[in-house]
């Protein structure tokens, strides 16, 4: 589950054609979305988005439309997915499901609900503005300052300098502060955020985890086996891989 996205084998062509992926949390979310005509969909099967997932999606699309469960756990998972995807130079949007718990429930109530959620999806920074920056913003309140720093830290992880600059400027407008002051606050933030990988490593935000040695070996073996035209059956490939394994190691 940490490496594969549910349904991606079926939807990858649609994702590539659309240039975007509708990422949902569960298998039923995928199936119901697919049934309602949303073909550029994939599901994380209830697990957190991983770098392996992100690597697969980044090859197919530049935009992710995120729709995790409409609860506290789903919100936390969404934030982590947003930060990882934006650090990997993907554009991220959030689809609002309103009173529906998830994409499956929205689809079950009528395909128009899902279509509307996709059409009205907002850029991830706007999701953060609504969640963390109150109106009106009061710089004399310590909690407001802390929330602003949370948002700025997330904006600071955006890979594109142009996009980052735009959203920092929008954040300054949102809180009614001069852009220069907000930029000074950004400069005080840590330069890199980090995410735990499944192997327990810490990789800097914006850098994909280096493939493990066993992964590189597996890829080389698979390429070698596929290059041998005489192998017509999986069993033959397995024999070849086993015989070649020691040579590569």
C-alpha positions in Angstrom: 0.0 0.0 0.0 2.9 2.4 0.7 4.1 1.9 -2.9 1.0 1.3 -5.0 -2.0 3.5 -5.6 -5.3 1.7 -5.9 -6.7 1.9 -9.5 -3.7 3.7 -11.0 -3.1 0.8 -13.5 -6.6 1.5 -14.8 -6.7 5.3 -14.7 -3.1 6.3 -15.6 -3.9 7.0 -19.3 -6.8 9.3 -18.3 -4.6 11.0 -15.7 -2.0 11.6 -18.4 -4.5 13.0 -20.8 -6.2 15.3 -18.2 -2.8 16.5 -16.8 -4.3 16.1 -13.4 -5.1 13.4 -10.8 -8.1 13.3 -8.5 -6.6 11.7 -5.4 -9.0 10.1 -3.0 -8.5 8.2 0.3 -10.3 4.9 -0.1 -11.1 2.2 -2.6 -14.8 2.9 -2.5 -14.0 6.6 -3.2 -12.1 5.4 -6.3 -14.8 3.0 -7.5 -17.7 5.5 -7.0 -15.8 8.3 -8.6 -15.0 6.1 -11.6 -18.6 5.0 -11.9 -19.7 8.6 -12.1 -17.3 9.3 -15.0 -14.3 10.7 -13.1 -11.6 8.6 -14.8 -8.5 10.5 -13.8 -8.7 9.2 -10.2 -6.5 7.2 -7.9 -6.7 6.2 -4.3 -4.2 6.0 -1.5 -6.2 3.1 0.0 -6.4 4.7 3.4 -2.6 5.2 3.9 -0.8 8.4 4.0 0.7 9.7 0.7 4.2 8.5 0.3 7.2 9.5 -1.8 6.7 6.4 -3.9 3.1 7.4 -4.6 4.1 10.9 -5.4 6.9 9.7 -7.8 4.3 7.6 -9.7 1.9 10.5 -10.0 4.5 13.1 -10.9 5.3 11.1 -14.0 1.7 11.4 -15.2 0.5 14.8 -14.2 1.5 18.2 -12.8 -1.7 18.9 -10.9 -3.3 17.0 -8.0 -6.8 17.6 -6.9 -7.1 16.2 -3.4 -10.2 14.8 -1.7 -9.5 13.0 1.6 -12.1 12.3 4.2 -13.9 15.3 5.6 -12.8 14.8 9.2 -9.9 15.7 11.4 -7.7 12.8 10.4 -8.5 13.5 6.7 -7.5 17.1 7.2 -4.2 16.2 8.7 -3.5 13.7 5.9 -4.4 16.4 3.4 -2.0 18.9 4.8 0.9 16.4 4.6 0.0 15.4 1.1 -0.2 19.1 0.0 3.2 19.9 1.5 4.9 16.9 -0.1 3.3 17.5 -3.5 4.0 21.2 -3.6 7.6 20.6 -2.5 7.9 18.2 -5.5 6.7 21.0 -7.8 3.2 19.8 -8.2 0.2 22.2 -8.3 -2.3 21.1 -5.7 -6.0 21.9 -5.4 -8.5 21.0 -2.6 -12.0 19.9 -3.5 -14.6 20.8 -0.9 -17.2 18.1 -0.3 -19.5 20.2 1.8 -21.5 18.0 4.2 -20.4 14.8 2.5 -17.9 12.6 4.4 -15.9 11.6 1.3 -16.0 11.3 -2.4 -17.9 8.0 -2.4 -20.7 9.6 -0.4 -20.8 12.6 -2.6 -21.0 10.4 -5.7 -23.7 8.2 -4.2 -25.9 11.3 -3.6 -25.5 12.3 -7.3 -22.6 12.6 -9.8 -23.3 16.4 -10.0 -22.0 16.7 -6.4 -18.6 15.3 -7.4 -18.5 17.3 -10.6 -19.2 20.5 -8.6 -16.5 19.7 -6.0 -14.0 19.2 -8.8 -15.0 22.3 -10.6 -14.8 24.5 -7.5 -11.6 23.0 -6.2 -9.3 25.8 -4.7 -5.6 26.2 -4.7 -4.0 24.6 -1.6 -2.7 27.9 -0.2 -6.3 29.3 -0.1 -7.2 26.2 1.9 -4.5 27.1 4.4 -5.6 30.7 4.5 -9.2 29.7 5.3 -8.0 27.2 7.9 -5.4 29.2 9.8 -5.8 32.9 9.1 -8.8 34.4 10.9 -10.7 37.5 9.7 -9.8 40.0 10.9 -6.2 39.2 11.6 -4.8 40.8 14.7 -1.0 41.0 14.9 -1.2 41.8 18.6 -2.6 38.3 19.2 0.1 35.8 19.7 -2.1 33.0 18.3 -2.6 34.9 15.1 1.1 35.3 14.7 1.7 31.6 15.3 -1.0 30.7 12.7 0.6 33.1 10.2 4.0 31.3 10.7 2.3 28.0 10.1 1.0 29.2 6.8 4.3 30.8 5.8 6.2 27.7 6.6 4.0 25.8 4.2 4.3 28.4 1.5 8.1 28.3 2.0 8.1 24.6 0.9 6.7 25.4 -2.5 9.3 24.4 -5.1 8.7 27.2 -7.6 10.1 30.6 -6.5 7.6 32.4 -8.7 4.6 30.5 -7.2 6.0 30.9 -3.7 6.4 34.7 -4.2 2.8 35.0 -5.5 1.3 33.2 -2.5 3.4 35.1 0.1 2.2 38.3 -1.5 -1.4 37.0 -1.2 -0.8 36.0 2.4 0.3 39.6 3.2 -2.8 41.0 1.6 -4.9 38.5 3.6 -3.5 39.6 7.0 -3.2 43.3 6.0 0.6 43.5 6.4 3.2 44.9 4.1 4.8 42.3 1.9 8.2 43.4 3.1 7.3 42.5 6.7 5.9 39.1 5.7 9.0 38.4 3.7 11.2 39.2 6.7 9.1 36.7 8.7 9.6 34.0 5.9 13.4 34.6 6.1 13.3 33.7 9.8 11.8 30.3 9.1 13.9 27.1 8.9 15.2 26.7 5.4 14.0 23.0 5.0 11.2 21.0 6.3 11.5 17.2 6.6 9.3 14.2 6.2 9.7 10.8 7.6 9.9 8.1 5.1 8.7 4.5 5.6 12.3 3.4 6.2 12.7 6.0 9.0 14.9 8.3 7.0 14.4 12.1 7.0 14.5 13.6 3.5 14.4 17.4 2.9 11.3 18.9 1.6 11.4 19.1 -2.1 13.8 16.2 -2.5 12.5 12.8 -3.4 13.9 9.9 -1.4 16.8 8.2 -3.1 15.9 4.7 -4.3 17.0 1.9 -2.0 19.8 -0.4 -3.2 17.4 -3.3 -3.5 15.1 -1.2 -5.6 17.8 -0.3 -8.0 18.9 -3.9 -8.2 15.3 -5.0 -8.8 14.9 -2.5 -11.6 18.2 -3.6 -13.3 17.2 -7.3 -13.1 13.7 -6.6 -14.5 15.2 -4.6 -17.4 17.7 -7.4 -18.1 15.0 -10.1 -18.0 12.7 -8.1 -20.3 15.6 -7.6 -22.8 15.9 -11.4 -23.2 13.3 -12.1 -25.9 13.5 -15.8 -25.2 11.7 -15.4 -21.9 8.0 -15.8 -22.6 6.8 -16.9 -19.1 7.0 -15.4 -15.7 8.6 -18.6 -14.4 11.4 -18.3 -16.9 12.0 -14.7 -15.8 12.1 -15.8 -12.2 14.8 -18.3 -13.0 16.8 -15.7 -14.8 16.5 -13.2 -12.0 17.6 -15.7 -9.4 20.6 -16.7 -11.5 21.6 -13.1 -12.1 21.0 -11.8 -8.6 24.4 -12.9 -7.2 26.3 -11.4 -10.1 24.8 -8.0 -9.6 25.2 -8.1 -5.8 
